[in-house]
Amino acid sequence: MKNRHGTPFEHAAMTFYIEAPIFVFREFHRHRIGWSYNEVSGRYRELDPVFYVPHSERPLMQIGKPGHYEFVAGSDDLFRLMEDCHRSTCEDAYTYYKMMLDKGVAKEVARMSLPVGIYSAMYATCNPRSLMSFLSLRTKHEDSTFPSYPMREIEMVAEQMEWLFSHHFPLTYQSFCENGRVAP
Ligand SMILES: Cc1cc2nc3c(=O)[nH]c(=O)nc-3n(C[C@H](O)[C@H](O)[C@H](O)COP(=O)(O)OP(=O)(O)OC[C@H]3O[C@@H](n4cnc5c(N)ncnc54)[C@H](O)[C@@H]3O)c2cc1C
């Protein structure tokens, strides 16, 4: 690991079933190398009314300069405003989606008005090397040689994947952590 001899870590596979909002999948699918994806089709299946609304502990405000942003908590009023806006937007969008389906509009057309906060589901298969590359970018960790500042929602997914990785590949995981969380 420390010499970045990476190919030995390409000979195992993990398949994750992941449910997350579409805006998280947009970031996820940027990870191209050593990954295979299959996602639920909104063209062929009616989408369920499951939407992401941030939790009250999710930092709301972005301060600082581009590249050095910090995210800090907002006031209770700001949280309520954000929550109300998300909820009513999602409810309205889903009402129109259903109305279009009921009138005979195709699923692939009706879905165009749904927001990116709607949940999707996918299988994602990778090898330990590609997973370490993903974890190094999509988690924020004080031991990282190269710190990353991921969006909190993809980090929440990455943390669960990391937990599974640590249980199924304990030696590789230990070596990853001991070597600055740099993918070999
Ligand atoms: C904090 C953060 C902010 C980001 N902000 C933005 C943004 O503002 N806009 C945006 O568009 N994206 C953004 N991204 C996405 C980022 O640019 C990458 O697309 C994403 O992190 C996937 O990383 P990757 O290309 O290393 O992964 P993979 O595609 O899995 O590639 C893995 C590794 O393979 C090698 N590789 C892959 N493809 C090539 C290639 N074509 N040529 C040479 N080597 C290759 C590289 O070594 C690469 O690290 C951001 C990512 C993070 C973590």
The ligand as an SDF file (V2000), in Angstrom:
LIG
                    3D

 53 58  0  0  0  0  0  0  0  0999 V2000
  -14.6730   17.6150   -3.1100 C   0  0  0  0  0  0  0  0  0  0  0  0
  -14.9750   17.3780   -4.5580 C   0  0  0  0  0  0  0  0  0  0  0  0
  -15.3920   18.4220   -5.3630 C   0  0  0  0  0  0  0  0  0  0  0  0
  -15.6780   18.2000   -6.7170 C   0  0  0  0  0  0  0  0  0  0  0  0
  -16.1120   19.2510   -7.4710 N   0  0  0  0  0  0  0  0  0  0  0  0
  -16.4140   19.0460   -8.7720 C   0  0  0  0  0  0  0  0  0  0  0  0
  -16.8660   20.1260   -9.5990 C   0  0  0  0  0  0  0  0  0  0  0  0
  -16.9960   21.2640   -9.1610 O   0  0  0  0  0  0  0  0  0  0  0  0
  -17.1670   19.8550  -10.8880 N   0  0  0  0  0  0  0  0  0  0  0  0
  -17.0110   18.6050  -11.4430 C   0  0  0  0  0  0  0  0  0  0  0  0
  -17.2880   18.4220  -12.6240 O   0  0  0  0  0  0  0  0  0  0  0  0
  -16.5920   17.5710  -10.6770 N   0  0  0  0  0  0  0  0  0  0  0  0
  -16.2900   17.7590   -9.3790 C   0  0  0  0  0  0  0  0  0  0  0  0
  -15.8690   16.7100   -8.6110 N   0  0  0  0  0  0  0  0  0  0  0  0
  -15.7800   15.3670   -9.2150 C   0  0  0  0  0  0  0  0  0  0  0  0
  -14.3130   15.0300   -9.5750 C   0  0  0  0  0  0  0  0  0  0  0  0
  -13.8200   15.9120  -10.5670 O   0  0  0  0  0  0  0  0  0  0  0  0
  -14.2060   13.5860  -10.0850 C   0  0  0  0  0  0  0  0  0  0  0  0
  -14.9830   13.4630  -11.2660 O   0  0  0  0  0  0  0  0  0  0  0  0
  -14.6970   12.5640   -9.0770 C   0  0  0  0  0  0  0  0  0  0  0  0
  -14.1950   12.8360   -7.7950 O   0  0  0  0  0  0  0  0  0  0  0  0
  -14.2520   11.1600   -9.5130 C   0  0  0  0  0  0  0  0  0  0  0  0
  -12.8740   11.0670   -9.2680 O   0  0  0  0  0  0  0  0  0  0  0  0
  -11.9100   10.3010  -10.2470 P   0  0  0  0  0  0  0  0  0  0  0  0
  -11.9380   10.8660  -11.6410 O   0  0  0  0  0  0  0  0  0  0  0  0
  -10.5630   10.2520   -9.5690 O   0  0  0  0  0  0  0  0  0  0  0  0
  -12.5490    8.8220  -10.2390 O   0  0  0  0  0  0  0  0  0  0  0  0
  -12.4880    7.6890  -11.3410 P   0  0  0  0  0  0  0  0  0  0  0  0
  -13.1930    8.1080  -12.5730 O   0  0  0  0  0  0  0  0  0  0  0  0
  -12.9920    6.4460  -10.6950 O   0  0  0  0  0  0  0  0  0  0  0  0
  -10.9580    7.5470  -11.6820 O   0  0  0  0  0  0  0  0  0  0  0  0
  -10.0350    6.9110  -10.7870 C   0  0  0  0  0  0  0  0  0  0  0  0
   -8.6180    7.2730  -11.1930 C   0  0  0  0  0  0  0  0  0  0  0  0
   -8.3530    6.7420  -12.4990 O   0  0  0  0  0  0  0  0  0  0  0  0
   -7.5420    7.6680  -13.2270 C   0  0  0  0  0  0  0  0  0  0  0  0
   -8.2940    8.1590  -14.4010 N   0  0  0  0  0  0  0  0  0  0  0  0
   -9.6240    8.0150  -14.6200 C   0  0  0  0  0  0  0  0  0  0  0  0
   -9.9660    8.5420  -15.8060 N   0  0  0  0  0  0  0  0  0  0  0  0
   -8.8500    9.0680  -16.3260 C   0  0  0  0  0  0  0  0  0  0  0  0
   -8.5850    9.7750  -17.5180 C   0  0  0  0  0  0  0  0  0  0  0  0
   -9.5160   10.0690  -18.4030 N   0  0  0  0  0  0  0  0  0  0  0  0
   -7.3300   10.1680  -17.7490 N   0  0  0  0  0  0  0  0  0  0  0  0
   -6.3540    9.8930  -16.8660 C   0  0  0  0  0  0  0  0  0  0  0  0
   -6.5340    9.2210  -15.6810 N   0  0  0  0  0  0  0  0  0  0  0  0
   -7.7690    8.8130  -15.4310 C   0  0  0  0  0  0  0  0  0  0  0  0
   -7.2090    8.8140  -12.2760 C   0  0  0  0  0  0  0  0  0  0  0  0
   -6.0090    8.4860  -11.5890 O   0  0  0  0  0  0  0  0  0  0  0  0
   -8.3700    8.7780  -11.3100 C   0  0  0  0  0  0  0  0  0  0  0  0
   -8.0860    9.3580  -10.0380 O   0  0  0  0  0  0  0  0  0  0  0  0
  -15.5550   16.8980   -7.2720 C   0  0  0  0  0  0  0  0  0  0  0  0
  -15.1180   15.8570   -6.4490 C   0  0  0  0  0  0  0  0  0  0  0  0
  -14.8320   16.0800   -5.1150 C   0  0  0  0  0  0  0  0  0  0  0  0
  -14.3820   14.9110   -4.2570 C   0  0  0  0  0  0  0  0  0  0  0  0
  1  2  1  0
  2  3  1  0
  2 52  2  0
  3  4  2  0
  4  5  1  0
  4 50  1  0
  5  6  2  0
  6  7  1  0
  6 13  1  0
  7  8  2  0
  7  9  1  0
  9 10  1  0
 10 11  2  0
 10 12  1  0
 12 13  2  0
 13 14  1  0
 14 15  1  0
 14 50  1  0
 15 16  1  0
 16 17  1  0
 16 18  1  0
 18 19  1  0
 18 20  1  0
 20 21  1  0
 20 22  1  0
 22 23  1  0
 23 24  1  0
 24 25  2  0
 24 26  1  0
 24 27  1  0
 27 28  1  0
 28 29  2  0
 28 30  1  0
 28 31  1  0
 31 32  1  0
 32 33  1  0
 33 34  1  0
 33 48  1  0
 34 35  1  0
 35 36  1  0
 35 46  1  0
 36 37  1  0
 36 45  1  0
 37 38  2  0
 38 39  1  0
 39 40  1  0
 39 45  2  0
 40 41  1  0
 40 42  2  0
 42 43  1  0
 43 44  2  0
 44 45  1  0
 46 47  1  0
 46 48  1  0
 48 49  1  0
 50 51  2  0
 51 52  1  0
 52 53  1  0
M  END
$$$$
